[in-house]
Amino acid sequence: MIEITQAAIAEIDRMKAVRDLADSKFRIGFASGGCKDFYYTIDLIESSEDSDEVYDISGVSLSIDPQQIGHLYNLKLDYSEDLMGGGFRFQNSIATSVCGCGNSFRL
């Protein structure tokens, strides 16, 4: 399943507080486009789609489209800050290729 680091959990909690969405779910997925074939999508949502799979991972309510779960299996979600600012970092063990920024991938 998806691993969420403590740094990513802290950033998700911060986002919820800033947006006043304490009871929201964190939705993760991907869409066509980017430097490679796909790019990751993330959002805070108040309610999941009826078909979404919902998981509790380290206190984060994670919502995922069931058609995308297989491509996100063993994904590691991290958050870090560097000279360019902060952002989520994705490590997908089933990606065959990843762009330099790490947000776009090929399966």
N, C-alpha and C positions, 0 to 999 in steps of 0.2 A: 504494500500500500504506500501511500505518499508519506514522506517524512517531512516534518516542519521543524526547523531549528528554533531554538529559544529566541534568537535575534528576529526571526520572521514572526514568531508569535507576539513578541513585544511590539513590532511595527503594526501588525494587524490590530492589536489592542489599542494602539495609539490612533490608528485610522478610525476605529469605531468611536473612540472618545471625541475626536475632533469633529466627526460628522454626526455626533449624537445618535449613533446607531448601535447601542449596547447589545441589543438582542439580534443583530443581523448575522447572516451567514456569509462565509467567505467562499465565493464561487471561483473556481479555477477551471480553465479549459484552453482551447486553442482554436485558431481560425486560419484559413488559407491566406498566405501572403508573407511579407517580410523578406529578408535577404535569402532565405532558403524557402522551403515549401510552406511552412507554418510558423506562426508566432503565438506566444502564450497570451492568454487573456485572464485578467483577474478583476474582481469587483466585490463590493459589499452589497448584499441584497437582503431585503426585508423578508422575502419568502422565496422558497425554491420553486422551480418548475415542477409540475406534478410528476414528471418522469425522472427527475433527478435522484441520484443516490446521495444520501446525506450521511456523513461520517463525523464522529467526534474524535479529533486527533489532538491530544494534549490540550484539551479545553477549547479548541477551535472547531466550530461547527462548519464543516467543509461540504460544499454542494458541488456535485459533478454530473455532467450529462453522461448517462450510462453508455452511450455510443463512443465516448472518448476515454473512458476509464482504462481500457487496454493500452492506449498510447501514453497514458500518464502513470502507469503502474511503476513503482519504484522511483518515482520522481522525488528529488530532494529540493525543497523550497527553502532558500536562505535569504537573509537580508543583510546587506553591508553598505557601508559608506566609504567613499574614496574621494579623491580630489574633484571628481566630476559630480559629486552628490551621492545621494543614497538611492538604493533600488533593490528590488527582489532579484535574486539570482536563482537560476533553474539548472539542475543537473539531472538530465534524463538519460538513464542507462540504455534505453532502447533507441535513442536517436542515432542515426547513422552518420550525421554531420551536423555541426552547430556553427552558426556565424560567429564573428569576433565578439559581438556584444553579448552573446549567449541567450538572447531573447527569441531568436529564430532558429528553427531546426528542420531537419529532413528525417523522415522515417524510412 
